[in-house]
Amino acid sequence: MGTPSPDIGAPDMEAPDRKGPERGTGGKLPERIARNLGERIAGGDPVPGKSLPTEAELCARLAVSRSALREGFRLLAGKGLIASKRKVGTMVRPRTDWNMFDSDVLAWHLAAAPTDGFVTDLFEVRRIIEPWAASLAAQRADVPKIARIHAACEDMVRFQGKANDLLDADLRFHETILEATGNAFLVSFGALIESALRASFQLSWSGSAHTPEYSLRRHLHVAEAIRERKPQEAFALMSELLRSAIEDVHEALLHRRLGLPKGDHFLFADKLAGDAPSSLRPPLGRKAKPSEPASRQAQAARRDLEEEKRE
């Protein structure tokens, strides 16, 4: 079946229960096998076109039965990652054959650490879809949807320094815009790549190319264009938001590869809770009182934006 890949599938699984499929925190045993191998394949071990180790070798390394391993193989094959051929073995298929919209495949890429290529591909899809979605939302969004988009912006202001809540608000902002189009396919797009969107948000908030205040302003610009029923402006502003976001993501990946010290902008990547450093607290360039409601902060931000437009 080919030369074994080094260290693939460290024995982090227990042998299956003979009474039935093993269950645990990681799910059924075949699913855990698929995840273990899927993460390694997504990370390039082995690379497309190369063979997996033999079934006997993998069974020994994973401490699993041959039947469980084959079931794991079937899960991977169904997602387009591998193919088995007689007298050849089990090969990793080209990346172009992988189902990149599969939630497991996305999760495995993220667990293996996203590459620049993965991020570029993700943002290319987002830049094809989301600006048009923003334009349609400006034409079709009903009042409740517009209110939800602005509520997500206000939550992003409120939750600066609280990583999980901030990322939830950012995801809600983008998914609500997709919902506001009234197009069933666009609504499904957000659900399909939710894990990838969340990871890209985490990286973009942790990047150092732009400040958090800059990103918050970009989101609010888009929300205002949708509220004011300006589809062309919404398209352009969403395009700008994504352009700056991908710069932040590539910056974050570069810092990670080089092992550079993290500054304040990397607070979100560590998923830290609590208040942000003083350099991040003033939302949108304005010093806010700790007790000030987020809605007032957002109103102040809108005034700042109006002043910018006049200038």
GIDA-V551630 format. One line per field, one symbol per residue. ss: DSSP state (a for helix, b for strand, c for the rest). A space follows every 10 residues. Layout:
ss->???
This chain:
ss->cccccccccc cccccccccc ccccccccaa aaaaaaaaaa aacccccccc bcccaaaaaa aacccaaaaa aaaaaaaacc cbbbbcccbb bbccaaaccc ccaaaaaaaa accccaaaaa aaaaaaaaaa aaaaaaaaaa ccaaaaaaaa aaaaaaaacc ccaaaaaaaa aaaaaaaaaa cccaaaaaaa aacaaaaaaa aaaaaacccc caaaaaaaaa aaaaaaaccc aaaaaaaaaa aaaaaaaaaa aaaaaaaacc cccaaacaaa cccccccaaa acaaaccccc cccaaaaaaa aaaaaaaaaa c
